[in-house]
Amino acid sequence: MMREYYIQLFSPHGLIRFDEPEVGRDKDTGGQVKYVLELLHSLSQHPQVRKVDLFTRRIVDKRVAASYAEEIETVNEKARIVRMICGGNTYRAKESLWQYLDEFVDNTIRFIEKENDFPDVVHGHYADGNYLAGQLSEIYSIPFLATGHSLGKNKMNILLQEGMTPDKIEEAFNMERRISVEEDILLNADMVIVSTNYIIESQYALYKNASHGRFKVIPPGINNEIFYPFYRLDMPSFKMTIEQEQAFYRINSDIDRFLFNPAKPLILSIGRADKRKNFETIIQAYGQDKELQAMANLAIFAGVRKDISLMPPDEKDLLTNLLLLMDKYDLYGKMTLKLKCRKFIV
């Protein structure tokens, strides 16, 4: 008889909901949120998964949507998002959550015992989620999978190169605690999931416990129902759902009005307004290549803020630099810069 598993995923920070996730709203709601939501849904489709729950933080705060206050959000018959109280009700940046994570563990244990349904596997995401999963793995003596997404030592090196002092880094990011947890993860996780060998060699290699890590390389995939070659639209066999047609029309209408030749293929880059996303390099490469400009247009989706002047200083500086590069290479009519849903800057 085929065994069926109950899997628990842990991602305590950020604003996480399945319906219309606010990916890119701020620095804590980036690609990792999309990753865990897609993992939640994908695991629920697996025949050997009996149930999968994504545990995150419950937030009751007028500054954010009421949906983040729901204790349980049902995704489908096998998948749920479960929200735990941790560190009060207000929305917090992830760096300020470390001192409250044991409260999250305690509340998760109470939830599990109340439901009388115990997990077979726990899977943590990011350092804080891995801390939670590691604690529960030890308590219930079950396998512990870990995905780092972003590593503290790599981040610290970048911040030092940018001129930030060690004291300021520690004050802002609780980096000592984070790196200590990441060292423990390498010792205790039954599997550390990474997307490439390069991450092992260039980032995990910075850790003293790197040799103990049981790494598994799982390359990122792609949803072929959403992403496909531009020429597929002209193929007779290609069909769209009504929802896809509506989204396609809405996005194209917003983009096309800023392009001289909207029929050309589109080079698309998506990410939050962060220097590490390399938007500046993309614009420079495109701006210096006249042949590429003749072949394709460029669109950059950089977050969901309404007004550059209201952004944090680092994000404001980046967006200002992108606009200056756009002007420097005279990319008007060839490039659009998206700052929020259905609003573009030429």
C-alpha positions as CSV (number, residue, x, y, z in Angstrom):
1,M,0.0,0.0,0.0
2,M,1.4,3.4,-1.0
3,R,2.2,5.6,2.0
4,E,0.6,9.1,2.1
5,Y,2.4,12.0,3.8
6,Y,1.3,15.0,5.8
7,I,3.8,17.8,5.0
8,Q,4.2,21.1,6.9
9,L,5.9,24.1,5.3
10,F,7.1,27.0,7.3
11,S,7.5,30.6,6.2
12,P,6.7,33.0,9.1
13,H,7.5,36.3,7.6
14,G,5.8,38.4,4.9
15,L,2.3,38.7,3.8
16,I,1.2,35.3,2.5
17,R,-2.2,34.5,1.0
18,F,-3.1,32.2,-1.9
19,D,-5.7,34.4,-3.6
20,E,-4.0,37.4,-5.3
21,P,-0.7,37.3,-3.4
22,E,0.9,40.7,-3.0
23,V,4.3,39.7,-4.4
24,G,6.7,42.6,-4.5
25,R,4.7,44.8,-2.1
26,D,7.8,45.2,0.1
27,K,11.2,43.5,0.7
28,D,9.6,40.7,2.7
29,T,7.1,39.7,0.0
30,G,9.4,38.8,-2.9
31,G,10.0,35.6,-4.9
32,Q,10.1,33.4,-1.9
33,V,6.4,34.0,-1.2
34,K,5.6,32.9,-4.8
35,Y,7.9,29.9,-4.3
36,V,6.2,28.6,-1.2
37,L,2.7,29.1,-2.6
38,E,3.5,27.2,-5.8
39,L,5.2,24.5,-3.7
40,L,2.1,24.3,-1.5
41,H,-0.2,23.8,-4.5
42,S,2.1,21.5,-6.3
43,L,2.6,19.2,-3.3
44,S,-1.2,19.0,-2.9
45,Q,-1.5,17.5,-6.4
46,H,1.0,14.7,-5.6
47,P,-0.7,11.3,-5.1
48,Q,1.5,10.5,-2.1
49,V,0.6,13.7,-0.2
50,R,-2.4,13.3,2.1
51,K,-2.3,16.9,3.3
52,V,0.0,19.9,3.2
53,D,-0.1,23.0,5.3
54,L,1.8,26.2,5.0
55,F,2.4,27.8,8.4
56,T,2.9,31.6,8.4
57,R,2.3,34.5,10.7
58,R,-1.2,35.8,11.5
59,I,-1.5,39.5,11.1
60,V,-4.4,41.7,12.4
61,D,-3.4,45.2,11.2
62,K,-5.4,47.9,9.6
63,R,-2.5,48.7,7.3
64,V,-2.9,45.3,5.5
65,A,-5.8,43.3,4.1
66,A,-8.1,41.5,6.5
67,S,-7.3,38.2,4.7
68,Y,-4.1,38.0,6.6
69,A,-6.0,37.7,9.9
70,E,-7.8,34.5,8.9
71,E,-6.5,31.6,11.0
72,I,-7.0,29.0,8.3
73,E,-7.2,29.7,4.5
74,T,-8.3,26.6,2.5
75,V,-6.5,26.4,-0.8
76,N,-8.0,23.1,-1.9
77,E,-9.1,19.8,-0.4
78,K,-5.6,18.9,0.6
79,A,-3.8,22.3,1.1
80,R,-4.2,25.1,3.6
81,I,-2.4,28.2,4.8
82,V,-2.4,28.2,8.6
83,R,-1.6,31.4,10.4
84,M,0.0,31.5,13.9
85,I,0.0,34.4,16.3
86,C,3.7,35.4,16.9
87,G,5.0,38.7,18.2
88,G,1.7,40.4,18.5
89,N,-0.8,41.3,15.8
90,T,0.9,44.1,13.8
91,Y,2.9,43.5,10.6
92,R,6.6,43.3,11.3
93,A,9.7,43.2,9.2
94,K,11.2,39.7,9.3
95,E,14.4,40.9,11.0
96,S,12.3,41.8,14.1
97,L,10.7,38.3,14.4
98,W,13.6,36.3,15.7
99,Q,12.9,36.9,19.4
100,Y,9.3,35.7,18.9
101,L,9.9,32.4,17.0
102,D,9.7,30.2,20.1
103,E,6.2,31.5,20.6
104,F,5.5,30.4,17.0
105,V,6.8,26.9,17.8
106,D,4.6,26.7,20.9
107,N,1.5,27.8,19.1
108,T,2.2,25.4,16.3
109,I,2.5,22.5,18.8
110,R,-0.8,23.5,20.3
111,F,-2.4,23.6,16.9
112,I,-1.1,20.1,15.9
113,E,-2.3,18.6,19.2
114,K,-5.7,20.2,18.9
115,E,-6.1,18.7,15.4
116,N,-4.6,15.4,16.6
117,D,-2.8,15.1,13.2
118,F,0.9,14.9,13.3
119,P,3.2,15.8,10.4
120,D,5.4,13.2,8.6
121,V,7.8,15.8,7.2
122,V,8.6,19.5,7.9
123,H,10.1,21.9,5.4
124,G,11.5,25.3,6.4
125,H,12.0,28.3,4.1
126,Y,14.5,31.1,4.8
127,A,16.5,31.1,8.0
128,D,13.5,31.8,10.3
129,G,11.3,29.2,8.7
130,N,14.1,26.7,8.9
131,Y,14.5,27.5,12.6
132,L,10.8,26.6,13.2
133,A,11.0,23.4,11.1
134,G,14.2,22.3,12.9
135,Q,12.6,22.7,16.3
136,L,9.5,20.7,15.3
137,S,11.6,18.1,13.6
138,E,13.5,17.5,16.9
139,I,10.2,17.5,19.0
140,Y,8.4,15.0,16.7
141,S,11.5,13.1,15.5
142,I,10.6,13.6,11.8
143,P,12.6,14.5,8.7
144,F,13.6,18.1,8.3
145,L,14.0,19.7,4.8
146,A,15.5,23.1,4.5
147,T,15.5,25.7,1.7
148,G,17.6,28.9,2.4
149,H,16.4,31.2,-0.4
150,S,18.8,33.9,0.9
151,L,21.9,33.4,3.1
152,G,23.1,35.7,5.9
153,K,26.8,35.5,5.2
154,N,26.4,36.4,1.5
155,K,24.1,39.3,2.5
156,M,26.5,40.5,5.1
157,N,29.4,40.5,2.6
158,I,27.4,42.6,0.2
159,L,26.4,45.1,2.9
160,L,30.0,45.4,4.1
161,Q,31.1,46.1,0.5
162,E,28.5,48.8,0.3
163,G,30.0,50.5,3.3
164,M,27.7,49.4,6.1
165,T,29.5,48.8,9.4
166,P,29.2,45.4,11.3
167,D,27.4,47.1,14.2
168,K,24.8,48.6,11.9
169,I,24.3,45.3,10.1
170,E,23.7,43.5,13.4
171,E,21.3,46.2,14.6
172,A,19.3,46.1,11.4
173,F,19.3,42.4,10.5
174,N,20.1,40.3,13.7
175,M,22.8,38.8,11.5
176,E,24.6,36.9,14.3
177,R,21.5,35.0,15.2
178,R,20.6,34.3,11.6
179,I,24.1,33.0,10.7
180,S,24.1,30.8,13.8
181,V,20.8,29.3,12.8
182,E,22.1,28.7,9.3
183,E,25.1,26.9,10.7
184,D,22.8,24.6,12.8
185,I,20.7,23.9,9.7
186,L,23.7,22.5,7.9
187,L,24.3,20.1,10.8
188,N,20.7,19.1,11.4
189,A,18.7,19.2,8.2
190,D,18.1,15.8,6.5
191,M,18.2,17.7,3.2
192,V,19.3,21.2,2.2
193,I,17.6,22.1,-1.1
194,V,19.4,24.4,-3.5
195,S,18.7,25.4,-7.1
196,T,22.3,25.2,-8.4
197,N,25.7,23.8,-7.5
198,Y,26.9,27.4,-7.8
199,I,25.0,28.3,-4.6
200,I,26.8,25.5,-2.7
201,E,30.2,26.5,-4.0
202,S,29.9,30.3,-3.7
203,Q,27.5,30.8,-0.7
204,Y,27.2,27.8,1.5
205,A,31.0,27.3,1.2
206,L,31.3,30.4,3.5
207,Y,29.9,28.4,6.4
208,K,32.1,26.4,8.8
209,N,29.6,23.5,8.7
210,A,29.3,23.5,4.9
211,S,30.9,20.1,4.7
212,H,28.2,18.6,6.8
213,G,25.3,19.8,4.5
214,R,23.3,17.1,2.8
215,F,22.6,19.1,-0.3
216,K,20.1,18.3,-3.0
217,V,20.1,20.3,-6.2
218,I,16.6,20.9,-7.6
219,P,16.7,23.3,-10.5
220,P,13.8,25.8,-10.7
221,G,11.0,24.9,-13.1
222,I,8.7,26.9,-15.2
223,N,4.9,26.9,-15.6
224,N,4.4,26.3,-19.3
225,E,0.8,27.4,-19.1
226,I,1.9,30.9,-18.1
227,F,5.2,31.3,-19.8
228,Y,5.7,30.3,-23.4
229,P,7.5,31.5,-26.6
230,F,6.0,34.7,-28.1
231,Y,5.3,32.9,-31.4
232,R,3.0,30.4,-29.8
233,L,0.2,33.0,-29.9
234,D,0.2,32.6,-33.7
235,M,-0.1,28.8,-33.7
236,P,-3.5,27.4,-34.6
237,S,-3.5,24.9,-31.8
238,F,-2.9,27.5,-29.1
239,K,-5.8,28.2,-26.8
240,M,-6.3,30.7,-23.8
241,T,-8.6,30.6,-20.9
242,I,-10.9,33.6,-20.5
243,E,-8.8,34.7,-17.5
244,Q,-5.6,34.5,-19.5
245,E,-7.2,36.5,-22.3
246,Q,-8.3,39.2,-19.9
247,A,-4.9,39.4,-18.3
248,F,-3.2,39.4,-21.7
249,Y,-5.3,42.3,-23.0
250,R,-4.9,44.3,-19.8
251,I,-1.2,44.1,-19.6
252,N,-0.7,44.6,-23.3
253,S,-2.9,47.6,-23.3
254,D,-0.8,49.2,-20.5
255,I,2.5,48.3,-22.2
256,D,1.8,48.9,-25.8
257,R,0.9,52.6,-25.4
258,F,4.4,53.4,-24.4
259,L,6.1,51.5,-27.3
260,F,6.9,52.6,-30.8
261,N,6.6,49.1,-32.1
262,P,4.6,46.9,-29.7
263,A,4.6,44.0,-32.1
264,K,8.2,43.2,-31.4
265,P,9.0,40.4,-28.8
266,L,9.3,41.6,-25.2
267,I,12.3,41.1,-22.9
268,L,10.8,40.9,-19.4
269,S,12.5,41.2,-16.1
270,I,10.5,41.0,-12.8
271,G,11.6,41.6,-9.2
272,R,11.4,44.0,-6.3
273,A,13.3,47.3,-6.3
274,D,16.6,45.9,-5.0
275,K,20.0,46.6,-6.3
276,R,20.9,42.9,-6.2
277,K,18.2,42.2,-8.9
278,N,20.6,43.8,-11.4
279,F,18.0,45.9,-13.2
280,E,20.6,48.5,-13.9
281,T,22.9,46.1,-15.7
282,I,19.9,44.8,-17.8
283,I,19.2,48.4,-18.9
284,Q,22.8,49.1,-19.6
285,A,23.2,45.9,-21.7
286,Y,20.0,46.7,-23.6
287,G,20.8,50.3,-24.1
288,Q,24.3,49.6,-25.5
289,D,23.1,47.0,-28.0
290,K,21.3,48.7,-31.0
291,E,20.8,45.3,-32.7
292,L,18.9,44.0,-29.6
293,Q,16.8,47.2,-29.5
294,A,15.8,46.6,-33.1
295,M,14.8,43.1,-32.3
296,A,12.9,43.5,-29.0
297,N,11.4,45.8,-26.5
298,L,12.3,45.9,-22.8
299,A,9.9,45.8,-19.8
300,I,10.9,45.9,-16.2
301,F,8.5,45.1,-13.4
302,A,10.1,46.5,-10.2
303,G,7.7,46.3,-7.3
304,V,4.2,47.7,-6.6
305,R,4.7,51.1,-5.0
306,K,2.5,54.0,-6.2
307,D,5.0,56.8,-5.8
308,I,8.8,56.8,-5.9
309,S,9.0,59.6,-3.4
310,L,7.2,57.3,-0.8
311,M,9.7,54.4,-1.2
312,P,12.5,53.6,1.3
313,P,15.7,55.4,0.5
314,D,17.5,52.4,-1.1
315,E,14.5,51.6,-3.3
316,K,14.0,55.2,-4.2
317,D,17.7,55.5,-5.3
318,L,17.4,52.4,-7.4
319,L,14.3,53.5,-9.2
320,T,15.8,56.9,-9.8
321,N,18.9,55.3,-11.3
322,L,16.7,53.2,-13.6
323,L,15.0,56.3,-14.9
324,L,18.3,58.1,-15.4
325,L,19.6,55.1,-17.4
326,M,16.5,55.0,-19.5
327,D,17.1,58.7,-20.3
328,K,20.9,58.2,-20.8
329,Y,20.3,55.5,-23.5
330,D,17.2,57.3,-25.0
331,L,15.1,54.2,-24.5
332,Y,11.7,56.0,-24.7
333,G,9.4,54.1,-26.9
334,K,11.5,50.9,-26.5
335,M,11.2,50.3,-22.8
336,T,8.6,50.5,-20.0
337,L,9.2,50.5,-16.3
338,K,6.4,49.1,-14.1
339,L,6.0,50.5,-10.6
340,K,2.6,49.2,-9.7
341,C,-0.3,47.3,-11.1
342,R,-1.6,48.8,-14.4
343,K,0.7,51.9,-14.2
344,F,3.8,52.3,-16.2
345,I,6.5,55.0,-16.7
346,V,7.6,55.6,-20.2
